Amino acid sequence: MTSTTPTPIDTPAISNQARLMTMIGMILALLLAALDQTIVATAGPAIQKSLGIPASLYTWLTIAYLVSSTVVVTIYGKLGDLYGRKPIMVFGVLLFLVGSLLCGLAWDATSLIGFRAIQGLGAGALLTTAFAIVADLYPPAERGKINGALAGIIGLSSILGPLLGGWITDSFGWKWVFFINIPLGAIALTFIGTRMPFVKPATARGPIDFAGAIWLIVSVVPLLLALSLGSSEPQPGQTAFAWTSWQIIGMFAVFVVGLIAFLITERHAKDPLLDLNLFQNRTFAFGNLAGFVLQSAFFAAFVFLPLFMVNVVGLSATLAGLTTTPMTFGLIVSSIVSGILTTRYGRYKPVMLGSLLIMFVGFLIMGFTLSSESNQLEVSIKMIVIGLGLGASGALYSLAVQNALPSEKTGVATASVNFFQQLGGTVGLAVIGTIFASSLTAGMQSNMAQAMNSLPAELKAQLNSNQQPAFGNLDFAAVKRNIEQASKTQQQLLTALRDSDSENDSSSAQALLNNPQTPTELKPILQAILAGEAPNAKREAILSKVLENMERTKTVLLQGINRLEQASKQAFTQAISGIYRISSLIILLGFLITLFMPEIPLRKTTRTDHIVL
């Protein structure tokens, strides 16, 4: 550890204690980045309401993070080859913490999306470097179980993320979903900086392909913007443009230009960011394509589920997060079982196809059985089926692609799988998010219009005053509370007026007349009492009748708001169900791609003599 001259080694020269310390620091950083991919999903509804985020931009809370982390994956990988993993890891943690602080201080949708992108730039370094460190420290014979442990950590983050996001949001507010990263990141940073040894490869392989990275950003970002902001029928005040507008067409044009430039650059680069010749390997090409397709279905379904649980089932953010926990347990179980089956029989493709069939069935069940009457237990059980299918999808595609290339290209294979899976998730989120926004808007307009037509004029006016800017939904609980409180106040005034012995006591009647929420049909009676036109003998009878009418009116109003709430729930249910139906078709496409992917026998050896201390 004290040698100043790097020396090639055939077996790892790092002590077991140094390995352990390195893994602990790396796991802390990996957990930090992995948690932030899911923790914001549960806090999303609270963030949306607080900042007034329109439906067209809601998905960008996740997209901004994924886009920025995706486009820098290969750059950080090359920097790690040139300068070692430790400085890249330290830089990534620092940048991630800066982004977290800024996210907590965000004042509107635009600022939060921008700061989430900064977070993603830091997370890209953590997610990429963590798996490279494993390759530095462990030979291939041991690497499988280590990668399995890391997959377990990521799976654990899928459980902890929604739970922590919900609990923090309900207890302290959504800003602390980001602020909590600062003390946790400081611990990870201290551990990495003081206990992690400096390990790097023996040789550098060439210059960084900055031109390729720039063209990749130029192509990917406009594509995602166009997919997210495009709309069939943009509404006034909505952050969206028609598909035929110059803004959307212009972004697609920039994407095409950037993609062509990227392909040309990579074809002539000395050490390209993405070696295009690798796509001549059918397993590499089909494996990455399948990962791209399947990840798009998974991310979209996962991000939008909390919206259903909060707005339809009526759960708190914490309980909404619990809904995905059974799915994650199913994912962990299937990951273990798929690994055992693959190791025992030396075959990965049958396991892949079987898991995809299970996932396809799970998405179909969600797409065709969700209803506005669904409860948490029902949804959680259905999500277990999806989790059982998801477990094998990530690890086995990475194994297939790594196995298809020479051992010295293991890093390239791993980076390509991560890149295409993240890109697939981002594109899928943008595309399906656009469909969701359009479907929800149409459903709200149709269902709510029908329900509004049957409501009394007083309730329509009250609902208009309680209209929420985001998603076009209403705070039905607040409206119900207003109705109950107004009825209680009116009944108290009427009771006081009825029981008064003085014919000239007009304060209660006048207060009721001045109350804008007093039903219009009751005001003539109150005016008669106030003017002394109602005989004293009939005063108590008249006011008793008014109280009866008041109770009936309250019942009518509450029934009306319940109909309106049900219409809103149906709109959300239709939109979310549509997402799962579309995703099931995407999974079917991934199944067909996997079916045509060649299966190569698993290699039992790999190169281990290129690492130095």
N, C-alpha and C positions, 0 to 999 in steps of 0.2 A: 504493500500500500504506500510505502514511502519512496519507491523508485521513481526517478524523474525521467527515465528513458523507457518508452513503451516497448514491450517485448512480446512477440507473437507467442501464443500458447496453444497447445493441443487440447488441454483440459482446463476447466475454469480454475484460475488462481485466486479467486475471491473466496474468502472464508464463509462458512455457513452463517456466522453471525452477521457479516457484512451483507450477505444476500437477504437475510431476514430484515435487517434495518432498511435496506433499499426497497424491499417489497412493501413494507409497512408504509413508508413515505409515498410510494407510488400508488398504493391502494387508496390512501387518503385523498390524493389528488384525483384519481379516477372516480372515486365515489362522489366527490364534489361536482365534477363535470357531468357524470351520469345522472345524478339527482336533479340537476337543473333542466334536464330534458323532459322531466315528468312533473316536477313540483309546481310549475307554472300552470299546467293544464287544469289542475283542480282550482287554483286561485283565479283562473281565467274569467269566470262569470263576475266575480267581485271587481276585478280590474276593469272589465268591460263596462260595468255600471258606474264605477267611480270616475273613469276618464271619458265616458260616453263614446266608446269605440264602436264604429259602425260594423255591421256584419261583414262588409267587404274587406275590412282590415283586421278582423279578429284573428284569423289564422296567422297573420304576420307576427304575432307574439311568439309563435313557434318557428315560423318560416325564417325570420331574420336570424335567429340563433342557428338554425340548421344550415342556411345558405352560407353564412360567414365561416362556420366551422368546416363545412364541406370543401370550400374552394381553397382552404389553406392546408388541408391534410397532407398533400404530397410535398408542399413547400417545407413544412415542418419536418417531414421525414428526411428530406435531403439535408436540411440544416443539422439534424441530429447526426447524420452520417459524417458531416464535415467537422462539427464542433463538439460532438458528444451529446448525450441525452440530458445530462443534469442542467446545463444552462438553458436549454429549451424548456425543460419542465419548470424551472424557476420563473422564466419569462412568462410562460403560459399562465401560471398561478397568479402572478402579479396583474397581468392584463385582465384575467377573469375577475379578480377582486375589484379592480377599477370599474369594470362594466357593471358589477353587482351594485356598487355604491350609487352609480349614476341611475340605474334602473329604479332604485328605491326613491330617488329624487325626481323622477320623471313627472312632468306636468300635463302631458297630453299623449295621444296615441302616437304621433310622429316621433316625439322624443323617446318614448319607451321603446319603440321599434328600433330606433337607431342605437340605443344603449344595449339592447338585446344583441345586436350585431357585434358590438364590442365584446360582450360576454362570449359570443360564439368564437370570435377570433382567439380568445384565450383557451376555450375548451377544446378547440381543434388541436392545439399543442399537447394537451393532457391526454386526450383519447388516443392520439397517434403514438406518442412517445411511450405510453404505458406498455403497449404490446411489443414495442421494439426493445424495451428494457428486458422483458421476459426472454426474448430471443438472445439477448446479450448474456444473460445470467444462467440459462438452463439449456442443456442439450435437448435435441428433439425427443429422446426417449422419455424425458421428464416433463417436457413442455406441454404435453396434452393435459395432464392433471392440473398444471398451473393455469392454463387457459380455461379449464373448466371452473376453477375457483374464481377467476376473473369474471366469467360468464355468470357465476352465482352472485357476484357482487353487483353486476349490472342488473340482474334479475331482482336482487334485493332492493336496489334503487327504485325499481318499478313499483315495489310495494311501499317503501318508505316515502317516496316522492309525493304521491297523491295524499298519503296520510299526513305527512308533515305540512304539505301545502294547504290542506283543508284545516288542520288544527291551528296553524299559524295565522291563517286568514281569519278564522272565526274568533281567535283569542286576541290577536294583536293588530290585525289589519294586513292587507295584501303587501304593503311596502316591506314588511319584515320577511316575506318570502325571499327577498333579495338581500336585505341587511344581514340575515342570519349567515350568509355565506362568508362574511368578513371575518368573524372570529374562527370559524371552521377552516377557512383558507389560510389564516395566519398560522394555525397549528400545523397544517400540512406544509406550508412554506418553511417554517422553522425546522421541521423534521427533515425535509428534503435538503435544505441548505446545510445542516450540521451533521447529518448521519449518512447521507447517500454518497457512496464513493463515485469517483469520476471514471466512467467507462465509455470507451468509444471504439469504433472499428479501426482496424490497422491501417487501412488505406481509404482515401477519398476517391470517388468515382468520376468526378467531373464537376463543372460549374452548375449552378442552379439555373434552371430554365425559367427565368423571370418573364421572358416574353410569352411563353406558353401559359404561365399563371395569369398574366394580365389579360390575354385573349380569352382564357377560360372564364374569368370574371365578367368580361365584356359580353360574353355570350349567355352565361347562365342567369345573371341578375335581370337583364331585360326580359328574358323568357318568363321568369317567375313573376315579375311585375305585371306583365301582360296577362298571364293566366289568372292572377289574383284580382286585378282591377277590371277585367273584362266583364261585361254584363249584357244580357239580351235586352233588358229594359231598365236602364239606369233611372233611379228615382231622384227627384229634386232633393238636394242636400246630401245625397249619397256619394261616397268617394268611389266612383266607378265610371267607366266609359263604355260606350257601345263597341261591340266587336269590330264594327266597320269604321270606327273613328280613326282619325289620323294618329292619335296617341297610341292606340293599341297596335295598329298596323306598323307604326314607326318602331315600336319596341320589338315586334316580331322581326322587322327588317334588320335592326341592330343585332338581334340574336343570330340571324342567318349569317351576317357579315362576320361576327365574332367567331362563330363556329367554323366557318371556312378558313379564316385566318389562323385559328387554333390548330386545325388539322394540317395546314401547310407548315406552320411553325414546328409542330411535333414531327413531321416527316423529315425535316432538315436539321433538327436540333442535334447537337453532339451527344447530349445526355438528356433526352426528352422527359418532360413531366409525366407523360403517359406514352409508353412505347406502343405505337399503333401496330407494329408487327406481331405483338402478342395476340391480337385478335384473330390471327390465322390459326391459332390453337382453338379448336371448337369447344373444348371443355372450358377454357378461359372465357371465350366469348359468350357461350350459352349460360355459364354459371353467373357471370356478372349481369347479364340481361335478366335472368330470372330473379336475382337479388334486387335489381332495380324495380322490377314490376311488383314483386311481393311486398317490398317495404312500403311502396306507395299505398297499398291497401291497408296495411297495419297501422301506419301513423295516422291516417285520416280517421279510422274508426276509433282509435284510442283517444285522440284529442277531442272529438266531439261528444264522447259518451258523458262526460261530466255535465254538459249543457242539458242533456236529457234528464239526468238524475236530479239536477237542481230545479229546472223549469217545469218538468212534467211530474216526476215522482215527488218533488217538493222536499228534497233532502238538504241538509246543510252541506257546506263545502267539505267538511270532514267526512261525513257519511257517504258523500258522493265518491270520495277517494277510496273508501273501503270497498266499493263495488268492484274495482279492478283487482283487488287482492286475490280472490280465488283464481282469476285468470293467470296471475303470476305464479301461483303455486302449481297450477297445471303446466305452465311453461317450464318451471324448474324440473318437475317430474319427467316431462317428455324429453328435456335436454339430457338428463341422466340416462333414461332408458334408451334414447337414440344413440348415445355414446357407447353404451354397453353392447347394443345390437351391432353397431358398426364395427366395434373392436372384435367381437366374437366371430362374426361371419365375414369380415373383411369387405363388406359391401355397404355403400352409402346411398346409392340411387334408390333402391327399394324403400329405404327408410324415409327418404325425401318425399317420394311420391305418396306413401302412406300418410305422412304428416300433412301433406297438402290436401288430401281428401278429407281428413278430419277438420282441417281449418275451413275448407269450403263448406262443409256441412254446418259448422258453427256460425259462419257468416250468414248462411241462408236462414238458419233458425232466428237469428237476430233480426234479419231483414223482413221476415214475414210474420213474426209473432209479437213484436213490440206493439204495445198499445198504450193509450193514455191512462189505462188502469194498471199498468205494470208496476210492480213493487221491487224493492231492492233485492230481496232474496231471489225472486224469479230471474232478474237480470244477472245476478252474480252466478247462478247456476249455469246459465247459458254461456257466460264468459269463460267458464271452466273448459268447455269444449274448444273454444278458440285458443285458449292457452295450451291445451294438449297438442294442437296442431302447430303452434308457433315455435315450440321448443327446438325442433330440429332444423328450422329454416335458416337461422343465422350461422350456427357453428358448422354445419355440414357443407354449406355452399363455400364457406371459407376454406374448409379442408379440401374440397374437390378442386378448387382453383389453385391452392398451394401445391397440391399433389400433381397437378398437370404441368407445372413448370419445374425447371431444375432447382435444386436446393438453394443455389446462390441467389435465386430470384424470389425467395420466400417473402422478403420485405415488399417487393413490387406486387406480388400476388395479394398479400394482406391489405396493402394500401388500396389496390384497385377494388377489392370487395367492399371495403369501408366506404370508399368514394362513391361507388355506384349505388350502394344501399342508402347512404345519406342523401344522395341526389334524388334517388327514386322517392324517398320519403318526402322530400321537399316539394318535388314536382307534383306528387300525388296529393299532398296537402293543399297546394295551390289550386289544382284542377277541381278536386272534390270540394274544397272550400268554396269555390266559385259556384258550383252546383248547389251546395247547401244554402248559400246566401240567396240565390235566385229562388230556390224552392221554398225557403222559409218566408221570404217576402211575399211571394205569390200566395202561399197558404194563409199567411196572416191577413192579407187583403181580402181574400175570399171568405174565410171562416169568420173573421171578426166583423166584416160588413154584414153578413147574415145575422149574426148575433146582435149587432147594434140596432138593426131595424126593429127588433122587438122590445127595445128598452124604452122606459119613460124618458121624457125630455130632461127631467131633473138629473137622472143618472147619466145621460149622455153628456150633459154639461160638466158634471163632476168628473167623469172619466177623461174628458178632454183636458181638464186642468191637471190631471195626474199622469198625462202621457209621458213615457220615458223616451229619450232621444235614440237609444241604441236598440236595434232589432225590432223596433216598433211594438214592443210588448209593454204591458202595464204592470204596475206594482199592485196586484190584486189584493194582497193582504192589507196594504195601506188604505185602499179604497174601502174595504170592508170595515176597517177600524173607524174610518171617517163616518161611515153610515151609522155604525153602532153608537158612536159618540154623539153625533147629531141627534139621533133618535132619543138617546138618554137625556140630553139637554132639553129638547123640546117637551118630553114627557114631564120632566121636573117643573118646567115653567107652567105647563098646562095644569098639572096637579095643584100647584100653588095657586093658580088663578081660580080653579074650580072650588078649592077649599077656603078661599078668602071670604070673610063676612062682609067686606066693604064693597058696595056697588061701584064706588069711584076708584077702586084699586085697579089701575090700568097698566101698571109697569110690566107685568108678565105678558099681557096681551101685546103691548107695544114691542117688547123684546122679541116675541115670536114673529111679529110682522116684519121686523127689521132683519130677521135671520134669513139669509138668502137660501138656506137649505130647507126652509119650511115649504111643504108641498103647496103648489098654487091653489089647488081646490079647497084647501083649508083656510085660506086667507079671508074670504068673504065672511065666514063665520066669526073669525076673530075681529074683523072690522065692525061687525054688528055688535059684538060685546063691548068693544072699545067705545062705540058711539052711543051705548046705552039703549040700543034698539032691541036687545034681547031681554025679555022680562026676567026679573030676578028669580021667579019661581022655576023658570025653564033653564036657568043658567047652568046648574049642575048637570042636568040631563044633556044639554048641548055639548058641554065640555067633555062629558063621559063618552059621548059619541065621537067627539074629535079624537080622544085618546084611542078609541077602538080603530078609527080610520088610520091614525098614526101608526099603530102596530101593523095593520095590514099593509100600509105603504112600505114600511121597513122590510117586511117579508118579501114584497114584490121586488124591491131594490136588491135585496140580497140574492134572490133567485136570479135576477137579471145578471148580476155580476158573476154568479156561479156559471151561468151559461156562457158568458164572455170568457171566463177563465178556462172552461172546458174547450172552447173554440181555439184558444191560444195553445193549449196542451196538444190538441189534435194537429195543429200546424207544426209544432215542434216534432211530434211523433212521426208525421209524414216525412219531414225533412231528414230526420235521423235514420228512419227505416230505409229511405232511399239511398243513403250513404252505404249502409251495409249491403244492400242489393247490388249496387255498383261495384263495391269492393269484392263481392263474391265472384263477379265476372272477371275481375282483375286476377283473383287467385286462380281461377280456371285457366286464364292465359298463362300464368306462371307454371301451372301444372303441365301444360302442353310444351312449354319451352324446356322444362326439366326432362320431360319424356324423350326429347330429341337430343339431350346433352349426353355425349359419350362418357362412359364410366371407365376410368383408368385404375388398374390395381394399385393399392396403397403401397408407397415406398416405405421401407423399414429403416433406411439410413439417410443421413443428410450431412452436409459439410458443417464442421464445428471448429475449424482451425483459423478462422479469420477474425477472431475477437482478441483485443488486447486490453490490458489494464493501464 
